[in-house]
């Protein structure tokens, strides 16, 4: 078999549509859209999903996020440009993404994240992290075509414009 991968959407299209519906629902959560996109970007960086890193970087640009904050997401702990809430969200997202390393969430981390994001926020953040991890795995396993990003960005522009 060549380097070409199966078009997973042909086989699990309904499931993929549901994953995207979860993404859309989260955009109306208690969490700021920029925060969600920064978390999606950071998780995608950790997982090495070039498709999702590319897409979420473009969405952040569309949301007028600063180039500094987009670039610094990979080194958020050292970067002075993130709020305490954003740092708590990054910490939570990284821990959940790397859960196989520890299989443990400390009470301190949990409480700090609830303090920063609220009960609804930590719940929504956890769904967001789980969902982007799943999407990353699909993108990596099936070498998602970066050409599809233009189509996704058209839809995102329309959504943000209220069309």
Secondary structure, DSSP 8 states (H G I E B T S, - for coil): --S----HHHHHHHHHHHHHHHHHHHTTSSS-HHHHHHHHHHHHHHHT-HHHHHHHHHHHHHTT--HHHHHHGGGTTT-TTS-HHHHHHHHHHHHHHTHHHHS---HHHHHHHHHHHHHHHHHHHHHHHHHHHHHHHHHHHHT--TTHHHHHHHHHHHHHHT-
